Amino acid sequence: MKIFIVLALIFLLLILWLSFDFSFGRKRQIKGLKPLNSPLRESHMDMFTKGPELFEEYFSELQKAKHHIHIQFYIVKDDKISQKFFSILKAKAVEGIEVRLLLDRMGSFPIKKKLRNELKSHGIEFSFSNKIKLPFLFYSLQARNHRKVTVIDGKVGYVGGFNIGKEYVNQDKKLNPWRDYHLKITGEGVADLQREFLSDWAYELGNDLLANMDYFPLLAKGKVQHKLVPSKGAYLEETFSALIHQAKSSIFIGTPYFIPSPQLVNDLSKAMNRGVTLTILVPKITDHLLVKEASYPYLRKLLKNGAHVYEFLNGFYHAKTMIIDDEICDIGTANFDRRSLFINYEMNCYIFDHSFIKEVLDVIQLDLQNSMPLTLEALNKPDPQRTVKEWIARWFVPLL
């Protein structure tokens, strides 16, 4: 009996410590953050949905670099495609090109010290972002830099859902093919990607290059009007909420993890009550434990209110997008989940060009054709295993 009491006390103290750590760690992260009024830009854009096509283009652009390469990813693996990626960066650094590589400490944990030293020995400036540190160990473990941003010579930029690893080029048996949306940007918007990368770089290394105009060449305007909106664990909920409130006829949400805040669920329900059609696309298969089960309570509520929910069947759907009235299109790194809303560093691109949005809608229509409706009847069908997983998932929602 005494042992049970001691274990219960230890468990209670652990829960209290984790709650304290998470609460105060978050307060410290968002202290001083303010909503960013991002400027409207005009750039040229291309969207990639298939990893092999993206990385053929991406690696080619890296090899063309003349002055600098700035890259940050959430995940870079140590596998065949990653080695090709590193080989290109090492070769460019040896040529005398400035190469800076910023990888999330947890997402890119396969990058061991030996490989990091090898990269540095070739002249690559390397750092992990969002390192685990005192005093809030648990929160710093959760707060990830989820951005996937590349800037080449200050003129070519990339942002979207793809990371570097075999699954992203359809070499994973379970998650094959991988479906994602990634943007290539040339024109004014690249300066905003550059500015945010250099801000993250300065924060991690104390090396502030933002005033160096070598990284900010003059850029021509393109045809696609847009704005790039970074977030650091704050104000993304407000941004999404404002977009939903604008909707008059339709909202489309594509996400691998649908775990919205109560505010956003309420916003979506109100939108449907005023006649807006809501369509949600999520994957049938999952790459993380409990994320599907965590989404079901929210999907049930929205299905009851008339939402249309589809599960993607042709591989793994990892795209992050929201389209309002076919007039505003969000493509970026943020999922429609609590982690992206309230913890992670993200980068989203809001696009206002009708012709480009039409191209995105054509892609989405194809993805919906490769999907199956998820019905309220199916979610309410008795399933003890699913019920247990949903109950467990509820305890971890803030971290999913």
C-alpha positions in Angstrom: 0.0 0.0 0.0 2.8 2.4 0.9 4.5 1.7 -2.5 1.3 2.5 -4.3 1.0 5.8 -2.4 4.6 6.7 -3.2 4.2 5.9 -6.8 0.9 7.9 -7.0 2.7 10.9 -5.4 5.6 10.6 -7.8 3.1 10.5 -10.7 1.2 13.5 -9.4 4.5 15.5 -8.9 5.5 14.6 -12.5 2.2 15.8 -13.9 2.4 19.0 -11.9 6.0 19.6 -13.1 5.1 18.9 -16.7 2.1 21.3 -16.5 4.2 24.0 -14.9 7.0 23.5 -17.4 4.7 23.7 -20.4 2.7 26.6 -19.1 5.6 28.9 -18.2 7.7 27.7 -21.2 4.9 28.8 -23.5 4.6 32.2 -21.7 8.3 32.8 -22.2 8.1 31.8 -25.9 5.3 34.2 -26.8 6.4 37.0 -24.5 7.0 40.1 -26.6 5.6 38.5 -29.8 3.3 40.8 -31.8 1.0 40.1 -34.8 3.0 40.7 -38.0 1.4 42.9 -40.7 3.0 41.2 -43.7 3.3 43.2 -46.8 1.6 42.3 -50.1 4.1 41.0 -52.7 4.0 40.1 -56.3 6.1 37.1 -57.4 6.2 34.2 -59.9 5.1 30.9 -58.4 5.2 27.2 -59.2 3.6 24.5 -57.1 4.9 21.0 -56.8 2.9 18.0 -55.5 5.3 15.1 -56.2 8.6 14.7 -54.4 10.6 13.3 -57.3 9.7 16.3 -59.5 10.3 18.8 -56.7 13.7 17.5 -55.8 14.9 17.3 -59.4 14.1 21.0 -59.7 15.3 21.9 -56.2 18.7 20.2 -56.5 19.2 21.8 -59.9 18.6 25.2 -58.4 21.0 24.5 -55.6 23.7 23.6 -58.1 23.2 26.9 -59.9 23.9 29.0 -56.7 26.4 31.8 -57.2 26.6 33.6 -53.9 24.7 31.8 -51.0 22.4 29.0 -50.1 20.2 29.4 -46.9 18.2 26.3 -45.9 16.0 25.3 -43.0 14.1 22.1 -42.6 12.2 20.4 -39.9 13.3 16.9 -40.9 16.4 15.9 -42.8 17.1 12.2 -42.6 20.5 10.4 -43.1 19.5 8.3 -46.1 20.2 8.1 -49.8 18.4 11.2 -50.9 19.7 13.1 -47.9 23.2 12.1 -48.8 22.7 13.5 -52.3 21.4 16.7 -50.7 24.5 17.0 -48.5 26.8 16.2 -51.4 25.4 19.1 -53.4 25.8 21.5 -50.4 29.4 20.3 -49.7 30.3 20.8 -53.4 28.9 24.3 -53.4 30.6 25.2 -50.2 33.9 24.0 -51.6 33.3 26.2 -54.6 33.2 29.2 -52.2 29.4 29.6 -52.1 28.1 30.5 -48.6 26.0 27.7 -47.3 24.0 27.9 -44.1 21.9 25.0 -42.9 19.5 25.2 -40.0 17.7 22.0 -38.9 15.3 21.4 -36.1 17.0 19.7 -33.2 14.3 17.0 -32.8 13.0 16.6 -36.3 16.5 16.1 -37.6 17.8 13.9 -34.8 19.3 11.4 -37.3 22.0 14.0 -38.1 24.7 12.9 -35.8 27.9 14.7 -34.7 30.1 12.9 -37.3 28.0 14.1 -40.2 27.7 17.6 -38.7 31.5 17.7 -38.4 31.8 16.5 -42.0 29.5 19.3 -43.3 31.4 21.9 -41.3 34.8 20.6 -42.6 33.6 21.4 -46.1 32.8 24.9 -45.2 29.0 24.6 -44.4 27.8 26.7 -41.5 25.5 24.4 -39.6 23.2 24.8 -36.6 20.3 23.1 -34.9 17.3 25.3 -34.2 15.1 25.1 -31.1 17.6 23.3 -29.0 16.4 21.6 -25.8 17.4 23.8 -22.9 16.8 24.8 -19.3 14.8 25.9 -17.4 11.7 24.6 -19.3 13.0 21.2 -20.6 9.6 19.7 -21.5 8.4 22.8 -23.3 11.6 23.2 -25.3 11.3 19.6 -26.3 7.8 20.4 -27.7 8.5 23.8 -29.4 9.8 22.9 -32.8 10.9 24.9 -35.8 8.6 23.3 -38.3 9.5 25.6 -41.2 10.8 24.3 -44.6 12.4 27.3 -46.3 15.2 27.6 -48.8 16.6 30.8 -50.3 19.2 30.7 -53.1 21.1 33.9 -53.9 18.3 35.9 -52.4 16.4 35.4 -55.7 14.8 31.9 -55.6 12.8 30.6 -52.6 11.0 27.4 -51.6 8.4 26.9 -48.9 5.9 24.1 -48.3 5.3 20.7 -46.8 8.2 18.6 -48.1 11.2 17.7 -45.9 14.3 15.7 -47.0 14.1 11.9 -46.7 13.2 8.8 -48.6 9.4 9.0 -47.8 9.2 12.3 -49.6 10.4 10.8 -52.8 8.1 7.8 -52.6 10.6 5.3 -51.2 8.7 4.4 -48.1 6.4 1.3 -48.4 3.7 2.5 -46.0 3.6 6.2 -47.0 3.8 5.8 -50.8 3.2 7.9 -52.8 3.7 11.0 -50.7 1.3 13.8 -51.6 2.3 17.4 -50.6 2.1 21.0 -51.8 5.4 23.0 -52.1 5.9 26.4 -53.6 8.9 27.7 -55.7 8.9 31.5 -55.5 10.9 34.0 -57.6 10.4 37.7 -57.2 9.5 40.0 -54.3 8.4 37.4 -51.9 11.9 35.8 -51.6 13.0 38.8 -49.5 10.5 37.9 -46.8 11.7 34.3 -46.8 15.2 35.5 -46.5 14.4 37.9 -43.7 12.8 35.2 -41.6 15.6 32.7 -42.2 18.2 35.3 -41.1 16.1 36.1 -38.1 16.1 32.5 -37.0 19.8 32.2 -37.8 20.6 35.3 -35.7 18.5 33.9 -32.8 20.4 30.5 -32.8 23.9 31.7 -33.5 23.9 35.4 -32.5 25.2 36.2 -36.0 22.9 39.0 -37.4 23.1 39.3 -41.1 19.9 41.1 -41.7 21.5 44.5 -42.4 23.8 42.9 -45.1 22.3 43.9 -48.4 24.3 41.2 -50.2 21.4 38.9 -49.1 18.7 41.2 -50.4 19.2 41.9 -54.1 16.7 43.9 -56.1 13.8 41.7 -57.1 11.4 42.0 -60.0 7.7 41.8 -59.5 5.8 38.7 -60.7 2.1 38.1 -61.5 1.0 36.3 -58.3 -0.1 38.6 -55.5 0.6 37.1 -52.1 1.9 37.6 -48.6 4.3 35.4 -46.5 3.2 35.1 -42.9 5.6 33.6 -40.3 4.4 32.5 -36.9 6.2 31.5 -33.7 3.5 29.7 -31.6 1.2 32.7 -31.5 -1.4 34.5 -33.7 -1.8 31.8 -36.2 -5.2 30.9 -34.7 -6.3 34.5 -35.1 -5.1 34.6 -38.7 -7.0 31.4 -39.6 -10.0 32.7 -37.7 -10.0 35.9 -39.7 -9.8 34.0 -43.0 -12.8 31.8 -41.9 -14.8 34.8 -40.9 -14.3 36.2 -44.5 -15.9 33.1 -46.1 -19.1 33.7 -48.0 -19.5 30.5 -50.0 -16.9 27.9 -49.5 -14.0 26.8 -47.3 -11.6 24.0 -48.2 -9.1 22.6 -45.7 -6.4 20.1 -46.6 -4.2 18.9 -43.7 -2.6 15.7 -42.5 -3.7 16.4 -38.9 -7.0 18.0 -38.1 -6.9 18.9 -34.5 -8.3 22.5 -34.4 -8.8 24.7 -31.4 -12.3 25.2 -29.9 -12.3 28.7 -31.4 -11.7 27.5 -34.9 -14.3 24.7 -34.6 -16.7 27.3 -33.5 -15.7 29.6 -36.4 -16.2 26.7 -38.9 -19.6 25.8 -37.4 -20.8 29.4 -37.6 -19.6 29.6 -41.2 -21.7 26.6 -42.1 -24.7 28.1 -40.3 -24.5 31.1 -42.6 -24.5 28.9 -45.7 -20.8 28.3 -46.3 -19.8 24.9 -47.7 -17.0 23.3 -45.7 -14.8 20.5 -47.3 -12.0 18.9 -45.3 -9.4 16.5 -46.8 -7.3 14.3 -44.5 -5.3 11.2 -45.1 -6.7 7.7 -44.6 -3.3 6.3 -43.4 -1.3 8.1 -40.8 2.4 8.6 -40.0 1.9 9.3 -36.2 0.1 7.6 -33.3 -3.3 8.9 -32.2 -3.5 11.9 -34.6 -6.5 10.3 -36.4 -8.3 9.4 -33.2 -7.6 13.0 -31.9 -9.4 14.4 -34.9 -12.6 12.4 -34.7 -14.4 14.4 -32.1 -14.0 17.6 -34.1 -14.9 15.8 -37.4 -18.0 14.4 -35.8 -19.2 17.8 -34.7 -18.5 19.4 -38.1 -20.1 16.4 -39.9 -23.3 16.9 -37.8 -23.3 20.5 -39.0 -23.1 19.5 -42.7 -19.3 19.4 -43.4 -18.0 17.2 -46.2 -15.0 15.2 -45.0 -12.8 13.1 -47.3 -10.0 10.6 -46.6 -7.2 10.5 -49.2 -6.6 6.9 -50.4 -3.7 7.3 -52.9 -0.8 7.3 -50.5 -0.2 9.7 -47.7 -1.7 13.2 -47.8 0.6 15.7 -46.1 -0.4 19.0 -47.8 -1.3 22.1 -45.7 -3.8 24.3 -47.4 -6.9 26.4 -46.9 -8.9 28.0 -49.6 -11.6 30.6 -48.9 -14.3 31.3 -51.6 -11.7 30.3 -54.3 -10.3 33.8 -53.7 -7.7 33.3 -50.9 -5.4 30.3 -50.8 -3.1 29.4 -48.0 -0.2 27.0 -48.7 2.6 26.6 -46.2 4.1 24.6 -43.4 1.4 24.8 -40.8 -1.0 21.9 -40.1 -4.5 22.5 -38.9 -3.6 21.3 -35.4 -2.7 22.5 -32.0 1.0 22.1 -32.4 1.2 24.4 -35.4 -1.3 26.9 -33.9 0.3 27.3 -30.5 3.8 25.8 -30.4 5.7 25.5 -33.6 7.5 28.1 -35.8 5.7 28.0 -39.1 5.7 29.9 -42.5 2.5 30.3 -44.5 1.9 31.9 -47.9 -1.5 33.5 -48.6 -2.1 33.8 -52.3 -4.7 36.1 -53.9 -4.2 35.5 -57.6 -7.2 33.9 -59.3 -5.3 32.0 -62.0 -2.9 30.5 -59.6 -5.7 29.5 -57.2 -7.4 27.8 -60.2 -4.3 25.7 -60.6 -4.4 24.7 -57.0 -8.1 23.9 -57.2 -7.5 21.6 -60.1 -4.9 19.7 -58.0 -7.4 19.5 -55.1 -10.1 18.2 -57.4 -7.8 15.4 -58.5 -7.0 14.7 -54.8 -10.7 14.5 -53.9 -11.2 12.1 -56.8 -8.6 9.9 -55.1 -10.4 10.1 -51.8 -13.4 8.5 -50.1 -16.1 10.3 -48.0 -15.9 9.9 -44.3 -19.4 9.7 -42.9 -20.9 10.4 -39.5 -22.3 6.9 -39.5 -18.8 5.4 -40.0 -17.4 7.4 -37.1 -20.3 6.5 -34.8 -20.2 2.8 -35.6 -19.2 0.9 -32.4 -15.4 0.2 -32.4 -13.9 -0.5 -28.9 -10.3 -0.2 -30.1 -11.0 3.2 -31.7 -12.9 4.4 -28.6 -10.0 3.6 -26.4 -7.6 5.4 -28.7 -9.8 8.4 -28.8 -9.9 8.5 -25.0 -6.1 8.3 -24.8 -5.7 10.9 -27.6 -7.8 13.4 -25.7 -5.1 13.6 -23.0 -2.4 14.5 -25.6 -4.4 17.0 -27.8 -2.3 20.1 -26.8 0.8 18.3 -28.1 -0.7 16.9 -31.3 
